Amino acid sequence: MTIIRYGITGVLCQFESRIDEETGKKVAALTAAVDQSGLPGILERVPAYCSLMIRFDPRRMRYETLCDFLKEAEKKLDAAGQAKEPKIVEIPVHYGGEDGPDLSFVAEHACLSEQEVVRIHSGKAYRIYMIGFLPGFPYLGGLDERLFTPRLSSPRTRISAGSVGIGGQQTGIYPMDSPGGWQLIGRTKITLFDPSKPPLYQAGDLIRFVPV
């Protein structure tokens, strides 16, 4: 892990520059360690695929103190693993039809039937590596290689909230109406982001799609 200072209030903890389960677990474990540390002055932490950004109040904690904590926490990541079992969030999805207009293309691209695509896509739990692009948009890791599908050559100007898509080697869910270029294979009716309520999920949690 490399620690990089970002201005007066930021620290970036950078792991190996790759997207995989092992790196994701390290990011989740370090995030949990920061959350449970009780360190004064932590303002925000932003986990991503292979890094953790921490914003702190320099009036309440010295940069060197935070770095010392992070170095000690790193030593315990491999031994301790993730501080707690990740939460599994089940998302009911209606695949195909108007809710998944690109399911047939994904199936054709993979040389599979639509039923096989649904079975494979819903057959495992996906780790949330980061939340981004839109509030509540989960970037999910672990998509089966058979379902890797290129993004649309021309993005749609409007995608309905709850749409489940595949973009390259990733899968995710659009939490609100927005433009987008991923291949849409289904849709959930669950409200994924409501600023008046606690988040349904966060980075480090697992999402499992349930066909309905």
Stockholm file with secondary structure:
# STOCKHOLM 1.0

chainA/1-212         MTIIRYGITGVLCQFESRIDEETGKKVAALTAAVDQSGLPGILERVPAYCSLMIRFDPRRMRYETLCDFLKEAEKKLDAAGQAKEPKIVEIPVHYGGEDGPDLSFVAEHACLSEQEVVRIHSGKAYRIYMIGFLPGFPYLGGLDERLFTPRLSSPRTRISAGSVGIGGQQTGIYPMDSPGGWQLIGRTKITLFDPSKPPLYQAGDLIRFVPV
#=GR chainA/1-212 SS CEEEEETTTEEEEECCSSCCHHHHHHHHHHHHHHHTTCCTTEEEEEECSSEEEEEECTTTSCHHHHHHHHHHHHHHHHHHCSSSCCCEEEEEEEESGGGCTTHHHHHHHHTCCHHHHHHHHTSSEEEEEEECSSTTCEEEECCCGGGCBCCCSSCEEEECTTEEEEEBTEEEECCSSEEECSEEEEECCSCCCCTTSCCSCCTTCEEEEEEC
#=GC SS_cons         CEEEEETTTEEEEECCSSCCHHHHHHHHHHHHHHHTTCCTTEEEEEECSSEEEEEECTTTSCHHHHHHHHHHHHHHHHHHCSSSCCCEEEEEEEESGGGCTTHHHHHHHHTCCHHHHHHHHTSSEEEEEEECSSTTCEEEECCCGGGCBCCCSSCEEEECTTEEEEEBTEEEECCSSEEECSEEEEECCSCCCCTTSCCSCCTTCEEEEEEC
//
